[in-house]
Amino acid sequence: MKRTRTAMAVLSVAALGVIAIPSPQASSSGENPTDGGDPDGYAIAQQPYSAVYEGAPGVIAGNAFVETFDTIDRNNLPTKHVLMTWQENEDIATVDNLAAMIHSDDRGYTFPSGIDRNSGSGFYTKLRDGAILMVEFIPAKVIDSHTVELVSRRSTDNGKTWKREAAMFTTDQTFNPARFDRGMRAHRDIFYALDGSLLMGYYTAYQQDSGHRAEIARSIDNGKTWKRYATVGPPTSDGYQYNETGIARAVNGDLVAVMRTYKLGGLALTELRTARSTDDGKTWSTPVPAKITTASGEPAPTTGVMPTLRMLPNGIMTMTWGRPDNWIAISPDGLGNSWEKAQVTYRNYPRVVSSFQRSHGSSGNGAHAVVAANRVLQVGDNCAPSWGCPETDSGFHTDGEYRVWKKFIDIVGPGTGKIDLLGKYAKKKVTIDTTMTSTNPKLPEMSPLGAIDGSTEWASSAVRKDREVPATYTLTLDRTYTLTRAGLSLHPGQPSAAKVEASVDGTTWTTVVDTGQITSHALEYFDIDKVRAKQVRVTVNDPSSNGAAFLNEVELYSTVDSFENDPVNQVPRGYTDAVGVTVTDFDVDDSRHVMRLADAWSDRIAQATRVSAAAPKQTLEFRVNSIGYARSFGFTTRGDTASAHGLPAYQMNVGSDGSIGWYDGTAKKWNKLTPAGTVPQKEWHTIRVEATLTGAEVFLDGAPVGSAPPTTPGITALTGHQFASSGTASFYDHFLIDDVEQTNPA
């Protein structure tokens, strides 16, 4: 490749790119009113991509990969260490790998480490002794017709330094050297079997084979030696052959594989195919075409490369793949039987004169990794190494330069009342009292905070090792909540049971969840019938043979809309007619997601509305912080009359002078309930409005400040609430809103 257009070396420390593919989810950053998603449904929401690295013109950077590992930050709080690599050599099957590696200690926001070009790249897993194991794609050499030496490395400092070691792979079959240089290719997942051994995907061809086959190998010595274990996808009598394979464990413990597929006699890709194992990888079902439906309703892609599967802590399985373009889809039930809401995440291809050019541009190779309970980080390239952007192509969607990119994608399930336990713990507003205090210096993520860190990796748990001590884990919350649901992951991959109790005084306890015996592979959710709680206690009954009791993860949901389970940059789920209102994850307080209301227009009002069933009484409570210029913030209790719907029953505001006022719709004037300066800017304040059909009481930070009659006469029912900027002409209004709770008292 001989591109000469201007380029520069870049390591992203902030979002550097421009939007390549807009999210299909609802964003109100534009001028048109937009509705948020279904609060009881599933959603994928993409953030804009940003360039991570772009070298000098013609310097190869493609085929990006990413993995994450649990660790702690400088404040001893849980985080994800992100390891990203890309290829810098020509994309030729026999060429040794030249790779670049970078690191992030903040879940992939920034990569300040500099580029490591000495450590290679491959496929990774974190071992239970704290080391990270890497196996490169191409083996070092063939030892004999049944054995190859793998390029294997091991790191004991989270990937900062690596030690190369000789690892042997042995098969009971005979390699076919005519079909395969150096015997096999490691690809792509290395993971623990339920018995504690390691399994690794690879593909190869044996003497008797008509084409490639996908298999898994097993290691019982922590990756030092590997032996052929099982065939996932054998070459078939009707000419199908398999190579690149992504494997993940479903919520029911099955292993799910999705494979890149060729039809014998040519190099043309065919559909992705899937198989599953119900006996932990020993045997596999016959591969069948993967069932994929798109978010847009258009036909799903008919080809694909580099399938990557991941299980999110929230129990949703994800799949990314590519060519043409880059894609993501989800299996909402976590079983991987079918894939929904498929959508393009990155697109770069040239003007298509011949059909083959549709696969030029981005290679479609890439990966994604879990960085939070409901978020993945996807990476990919702009031009495939060597063949993606030849000088004979033109008119690219993006351009014809080598670069690698990243983007965050939020993937959420039902429920909008998730309490940010870790965020509130970090602000010293939530405390933990537990007997599950075991630690391991090689696994810093194993601690009491491991149960609220948003990860369901094995070591990221609160653990009790002494069988004689009851395994209890008690959270004292920052306020009294009305609980609606609890999510629990206990001992990963092993049977266990737990009981969840709630208390408002720390003395009298009510059992709200009894799991019975379950085997956790992700969070499992249990409904709670609106029980009030200031303290929540989890007692684990773990029959582990070594006496260890695990609380891998706990989530709590309440009637307070915290926006923690809402996608960033999108309209909060459940809100309608939104303009200038999105969920944000910066400028936050003790909850790491808040609603942002920003008015950028002089001819419209930024606003969002939540509609609810008609009721004679309604209480609205929320926290608000004015962080921009001095502007008025409107909060309205909506209502109906005998002749109209959705009217301002009680229209109120925090004035630009820091007063609280209400609007008299008959006299068409504002009236102050409090003097100026009562609600200072750039501070969080809690406001509560207790409304009936005839009057409303207003409270600030728990204290009553006044009462008001209805704004609109003749209100017959109360029907929700609305937040808004101060008016049409005013702009640069900027407010943060959090912990919204609307209830209908008896």
BASE-733086 format. One record per residue (C-alpha): residue in three letters; x, y, z. Coordinates in steps of 0.5 Angstrom, whole numbers, plus 500, padded with zeros to 3 digits. Each point is the difference from the previous one (the first is absolute). Example, Ala and Ser with C-alpha at 12.3 -4.5 7.8 and 13.67 -1.06 7.14 Angstrom:
2
ALA525491516/SER502507498/
This chain:
746
MET500500500/LYS503507498/ARG495505503/THR503507500/ARG494504503/THR502503507/ALA500496506/MET503500507/ALA502495505/VAL494501506/LEU499497506/SER493501503/VAL500504507/ALA493502498/ALA495499495/LEU503502494/GLY496498494/VAL493502496/ILE494496500/ALA500494495/ILE494497501/PRO494503504/SER497496506/PRO493497498/GLN498502507/ALA497506502/SER504506501/SER497507501/SER506504499/GLY497503493/GLU494504500/ASN495495499/PRO496497505/THR502493502/ASP497495504/GLY504495505/GLY500493499/ASP496495504/PRO502500507/ASP498492500/GLY504498494/TYR507499497/ALA504505497/ILE506501496/ALA503507500/GLN507502496/GLN504506502/PRO504503495/TYR507497498/SER506503501/ALA507499497/VAL505496504/TYR506500496/GLU502503493/GLY507499497/ALA504504495/PRO497498493/GLY500493498/VAL502498506/ILE496494502/ALA495500506/GLY494495499/ASN497493503/ALA499504507/PHE498495506/VAL499502507/GLU499496507/THR499503507/PHE502497507/ASP497502507/THR505504504/ILE500506505/ASP502507499/ARG504505504/ASN494501505/ASN499493501/LEU494500496/PRO498495495/THR501501493/LYS502496493/HIS507500497/VAL499500492/LEU505497496/MET500502493/THR504497494/TRP500501492/GLN504497494/GLU506504497/ASN501495495/GLU497498493/ASP494495500/ILE503494498/ALA499493503/THR508498500/VAL502507503/ASP502500507/ASN497505504/LEU502507501/ALA496503506/ALA499507504/MET497500507/ILE497505504/HIS497500507/SER494504504/ASP499500507/ASP493504500/ARG496495496/GLY502502493/TYR499508501/THR507501499/PHE507496498/PRO505504503/SER505495500/GLY504501493/ILE501494495/ASP503494502/ARG503496493/ASN504495504/SER495496503/GLY496497494/SER492499500/GLY496494500/PHE494497505/TYR500501507/THR497498507/LYS501502507/LEU501494504/ARG498498507/ASP507501502/GLY500507498/ALA504500494/ILE498501493/LEU501495495/MET501502492/VAL500495494/GLU502503494/PHE496498493/ILE506497496/PRO504494504/ALA507501500/LYS502493496/VAL498493499/ILE503495504/ASP497494497/SER494498496/HIS496500507/THR503506504/VAL502507499/GLU503505505/LEU496506501/VAL502507501/SER498501507/ARG501506505/ARG498501507/SER500506504/THR499501508/ASP500508500/ASN493501496/GLY503499493/LYS506506501/THR505495499/TRP500493497/LYS504493500/ARG501496494/GLU499493502/ALA500493495/ALA493497501/MET498494496/PHE494498496/THR499493499/THR494496496/ASP499493499/GLN499501492/THR505502495/PHE500507497/ASN500501493/PRO505505498/ALA498501493/ARG494503503/PHE503504506/ASP506503501/ARG503499507/GLY494495502/MET495504503/ARG498507502/ALA498502507/HIS493503500/ARG497503504/ASP498499507/ILE503497506/PHE496499506/TYR499496506/ALA496493499/LEU495499506/ASP506495503/GLY505505500/SER504498494/LEU501505494/LEU497499494/MET502504493/GLY497501493/TYR504498494/TYR500498493/THR504495496/ALA499495494/TYR502493501/GLN502495495/GLN493497499/ASP497507499/SER497503494/GLY500507503/HIS502504507/ARG496497507/ALA499504506/GLU502497506/ILE502501508/ALA506498504/ARG501499507/SER505501505/ILE501498507/ASP506503502/ASN498508499/GLY502500493/LYS507497499/THR497494496/TRP494499496/LYS497494497/ARG494499495/TYR494500504/ALA494500495/THR497502493/VAL495506500/GLY499500492/PRO503495496/PRO501501492/THR493497498/SER498495494/ASP497506496/GLY506504500/TYR500505506/GLN506501504/TYR501504506/ASN506505503/GLU499506505/THR496498506/GLY497504506/ILE498496506/ALA496503506/ARG497497506/ALA492501500/VAL496501506/ASN498493501/GLY507498499/ASP500497493/LEU506502496/VAL498504493/ALA504500494/VAL499505494/MET505498494/ARG502503494/THR498496494/TYR503498493/LYS497496495/LEU505495497/GLY503502493/GLY501507501/LEU501506505/ALA494503500/LEU497501507/THR493497502/GLU496501506/LEU502500507/ARG498493503/THR499498507/ALA501494504/ARG499499508/SER502495505/THR496498506/ASP506496503/ASP505505501/GLY504499493/LYS500493500/THR495499494/TRP497505496/SER493501496/THR501500492/PRO501507498/VAL494504497/PRO499507497/ALA500505506/LYS493503500/ILE501508500/THR495505499/THR502508500/ALA497506504/SER498503493/GLY496494498/GLU505500493/PRO502493498/ALA506498505/PRO507499497/THR501493496/THR508500502/GLY505501505/VAL507500503/MET503500507/PRO493498504/THR502502508/LEU495499505/ARG500502507/MET495500506/LEU498506504/PRO499500507/ASN493502499/GLY499493497/ILE500503492/MET504496495/THR503505495/MET503498493/THR505504496/TRP502498493/GLY501504493/ARG502500493/PRO496503497/ASP500506505/ASN501498508/TRP494498503/ILE497499507/ALA494496502/ILE497497507/SER497494503/PRO495503505/ASP499493504/GLY507499500/LEU500493497/GLY503502493/ASN494496496/SER499506496/TRP502507499/GLU496506500/LYS501508499/ALA506499495/GLN502507498/VAL506502496/THR506503505/TYR505503495/ARG500500492/ASN505502495/TYR500497493/PRO502504494/ARG495501494/VAL498494497/VAL501498493/SER501493501/SER497496505/PHE506498504/GLN502507501/ARG494500505/SER505496505/HIS505505499/GLY502505505/SER499498507/SER502492501/GLY494499504/ASN505497505/GLY500502507/ALA497499507/HIS497502506/ALA500499508/VAL496502506/VAL502506504/ALA494501504/ALA494496502/ASN496503494/ARG505502495/VAL505497495/LEU506504497/GLN501498493/VAL506501495/GLY501499493/ASP504503494/ASN499505494/CYS504496495/ALA502493500/PRO507499500/SER503499493/TRP494499496/GLY494505503/CYS502506497/PRO504500493/GLU501506496/THR495497495/ASP495501505/SER496507501/GLY494503503/PHE501497507/HIS495501505/THR505503505/ASP507500496/GLY505495498/GLU505501506/TYR502495505/ARG498501507/VAL497496505/TRP493502504/LYS496499506/LYS493501503/PHE496499506/ILE494497499/ASP494499506/ILE496494500/VAL495501505/GLY494495502/PRO493501504/GLY500505506/THR502507501/GLY501501508/LYS507497500/ILE503502507/ASP508502498/LEU502497506/LEU508501498/GLY499507499/LYS497501506/TYR505496504/ALA505504497/LYS497507502/LYS499496507/LYS493500500/VAL499493500/THR504495505/ILE501493500/ASP500495506/THR502493498/THR503494502/MET502498493/THR507504501/SER505495496/THR506504496/ASN505497495/PRO506505499/LYS500497493/LEU493501499/PRO499507502/GLU492500498/MET499494505/SER497505506/PRO493502503/LEU500505494/GLY500494495/ALA493499501/ILE498507498/ASP505501494/GLY496499494/SER504493499/THR498493500/GLU507498499/TRP502494504/ALA505504505/SER496506500/SER496498506/ALA499501507/VAL502493503/ARG500497507/LYS505494501/ASP499498507/ARG494495500/GLU498501507/VAL498507499/PRO494502497/ALA500503493/THR497507501/TYR500506496/THR496506503/LEU500507496/THR497506503/LEU497505495/ASP501507500/ARG492501500/THR494496501/TYR498497494/THR494496497/LEU503494497/THR497496494/ARG506495498/ALA506497502/GLY505497495/LEU505495503/SER506496497/LEU503495506/HIS505495499/PRO502500492/GLY499494497/GLN498496507/PRO494499503/SER498504506/ALA494504503/ALA499507503/LYS495503504/VAL498508500/GLU497504506/ALA498507500/SER500504506/VAL498508502/ASP503500507/GLY506494500/THR496496505/THR494498497/TRP501496493/THR495497495/THR502495495/VAL499503493/VAL504495495/ASP502492502/THR503498493/GLY500492502/GLN506497497/ILE503503494/THR506500495/SER502507498/HIS503501494/ALA498508500/LEU495504504/GLU493497501/TYR494504502/PHE495499505/ASP494505501/ILE499503507/ASP493503501/LYS501507502/VAL503499507/ARG503506504/ALA508499501/LYS505504503/GLN505494501/VAL500494496/ARG503493502/VAL502494496/THR502494503/VAL503495496/ASN500492501/ASP505498495/PRO501492501/SER507501496/SER505494502/ASN505504503/GLY496505504/ALA500506496/ALA494504499/PHE499505494/LEU496506499/ASN502501493/GLU496506499/VAL493504503/GLU496505497/LEU494504503/TYR494503496/SER495505503/THR495505498/VAL505505500/ASP502501493/SER507501500/PHE502500493/GLU505494501/ASN497495496/ASP499505494/PRO505501494/VAL504506500/ASN499506495/GLN493497499/VAL493503502/PRO498496507/ARG496494499/GLY493502502/TYR500507498/THR497503494/ASP500507496/ALA507501502/VAL504505497/GLY507502503/VAL500494505/THR504494500/VAL504496505/THR507502502/ASP506496504/PHE504507501/ASP498506505/VAL497494504/ASP500500508/ASP499493504/SER496497494/ARG504499494/HIS494501495/VAL496506500/MET495504496/ARG503506496/LEU495506498/ALA504504495/ASP496506496/ALA504502494/TRP495503497/SER497507500/ASP493498496/ARG498494504/ILE500497508/ALA505494502/GLN495495503/ALA498493502/THR493497502/ARG498494504/VAL493498499/SER497496506/ALA493497501/ALA495505503/ALA500501507/PRO497504506/LYS506501503/GLN507500498/THR507502503/LEU506502496/GLU507500503/PHE507501496/ARG507503501/VAL502505496/ASN506504498/SER501507496/ILE507500497/GLY499505495/TYR498507499/ALA495502505/ARG494498497/SER493498502/PHE498492501/GLY493498499/PHE497494503/THR493499499/THR495495503/ARG495498494/GLY493499500/ASP493500497/THR494503500/ALA493498498/SER501503493/ALA508499499/HIS506496501/GLY507501502/LEU499507503/PRO505503505/ALA496499507/TYR506503504/GLN505504496/MET506501504/ASN507503499/VAL507501503/GLY501507498/SER506503497/ASP501504507/GLY500493504/SER493501502/ILE494495500/GLY494502496/TRP493498498/TYR496502494/ASP493503500/GLY497498494/THR494504501/ALA504507501/LYS505498496/LYS506501505/TRP505497504/ASN500500507/LYS506499505/LEU499495505/THR508501503/PRO504506499/ALA506501495/GLY506496502/THR496494503/VAL503495495/PRO507502498/GLN503498494/LYS505494499/GLU497496506/TRP496494500/HIS493502503/THR494495502/ILE493503498/ARG494496501/VAL493502498/GLU494497504/ALA494501495/THR492499501/LEU495502495/THR499507505/GLY507502502/ALA507498500/GLU506500506/VAL507501498/PHE506498504/LEU507502499/ASP506495502/GLY494497505/ALA498507503/PRO493503498/VAL500506496/GLY493502498/SER494498497/ALA496501493/PRO494500497/PRO499496493/THR503504494/THR494498496/PRO493500503/GLY495494500/ILE506495501/THR496493500/ALA506495500/LEU508501500/THR504496495/GLY507501500/HIS506505500/GLN504504495/PHE507504501/ALA501506496/SER505505499/SER498507501/GLY497503494/THR500500492/ALA505506499/SER504498506/PHE506495498/TYR506497503/ASP496498506/HIS504494503/PHE497495505/LEU501493503/ILE495496503/ASP500494504/ASP496495505/VAL494502497/GLU494496504/GLN493501498/THR495496504/ASN492500501/PRO499500508/ALA493497502/
